[in-house]
């Protein structure tokens, strides 16, 4: 089994404050690839990863390029998720 580190994804876990969305997965540039709620609204939008630190509100770029802080979505943790590919030798 080999880890393909060229395809690192970032997982942003959100503090549970009763909201439906708890986890967002982005590519290394912050483009949202998947989330656990309202995927049609969020997938393809970009998270500002430079300010995505624990205990801060999630910041997402709007379609016009401006940023919006989501004060109801507080970052709990940010971690890397490796895509794993299996190969036989």
C-alpha positions as CSV (number, residue, x, y, z in Angstrom):
1,X,0.0,0.0,0.0
2,X,1.3,3.4,-0.9
3,X,0.3,6.9,0.0
4,X,-0.1,9.3,-2.9
5,X,1.0,12.6,-1.3
6,X,0.4,14.5,-4.5
7,X,-3.4,14.3,-3.8
8,X,-3.5,15.5,-0.2
9,X,-7.0,16.6,0.9
10,X,-7.7,18.7,3.9
11,X,-10.5,17.8,6.3
12,X,-12.1,20.6,8.4
13,X,-14.1,19.4,11.3
14,X,-16.6,22.0,12.8
15,X,-17.6,22.4,16.4
16,X,-21.0,20.8,17.1
17,X,-23.4,23.6,17.8
18,X,-26.5,21.8,16.6
19,X,-25.9,22.6,12.9
20,X,-26.2,19.8,10.3
21,X,-22.8,20.4,8.7
22,X,-19.9,19.0,10.7
23,X,-17.2,18.0,8.2
24,X,-15.8,19.6,5.0
25,X,-13.2,18.1,2.7
26,X,-11.2,20.4,0.4
27,X,-8.3,20.0,-2.0
28,X,-4.9,21.5,-1.1
29,X,-6.1,24.9,-2.6
30,X,-9.3,25.0,-0.4
31,X,-11.8,24.0,-3.1
32,X,-14.6,22.1,-1.3
33,X,-14.8,18.6,-2.7
34,X,-17.4,17.2,-0.3
35,X,-19.3,18.0,2.9
36,X,-21.8,16.2,5.0
37,X,-24.8,18.6,4.4
38,X,-25.9,20.9,1.6
39,X,-23.3,19.6,-0.8
40,X,-25.0,21.3,-3.8
41,X,-24.5,24.6,-2.1
42,X,-20.9,24.3,-1.0
43,X,-19.1,21.9,-3.3
44,X,-16.9,23.9,-5.7
45,X,-16.7,27.0,-3.5
46,X,-13.4,27.8,-1.9
47,X,-12.5,27.9,1.8
48,X,-9.9,30.4,3.0
49,X,-7.4,28.0,4.5
50,X,-5.1,30.7,5.8
51,X,-7.6,31.6,8.5
52,X,-9.1,28.1,9.0
53,X,-7.7,27.6,12.5
54,X,-9.3,26.0,15.5
55,X,-11.9,28.2,17.3
56,X,-12.3,30.6,14.4
57,X,-15.3,31.0,12.1
58,X,-15.2,29.2,8.7
59,X,-14.5,31.7,5.9
60,X,-15.7,30.8,2.4
61,X,-15.2,32.9,-0.8
62,X,-18.4,34.0,-2.5
63,X,-18.8,33.7,-6.2
64,X,-17.9,37.4,-6.6
65,X,-14.6,36.8,-4.9
66,X,-15.5,38.4,-1.6
67,X,-15.1,36.5,1.7
68,X,-17.9,35.6,4.1
69,X,-17.3,34.5,7.7
70,X,-19.8,31.9,8.8
71,X,-20.0,32.7,12.6
72,X,-22.2,29.7,13.2
73,X,-19.6,27.3,11.7
74,X,-16.6,27.3,14.0
75,X,-13.5,25.3,13.1
76,X,-12.7,22.5,15.5
77,X,-9.8,21.0,13.8
78,X,-7.9,20.9,10.5
79,X,-6.1,17.8,9.3
80,X,-4.7,16.2,6.1
81,X,-6.4,13.3,4.5
82,X,-4.3,11.2,2.2
83,X,-5.8,9.4,-0.7
84,X,-4.5,5.9,-0.5
85,X,-4.0,3.8,-3.6
86,X,-3.4,0.1,-3.5
87,X,-0.8,-1.5,-5.8
88,X,0.4,-5.0,-6.2
89,X,4.1,-5.8,-6.8
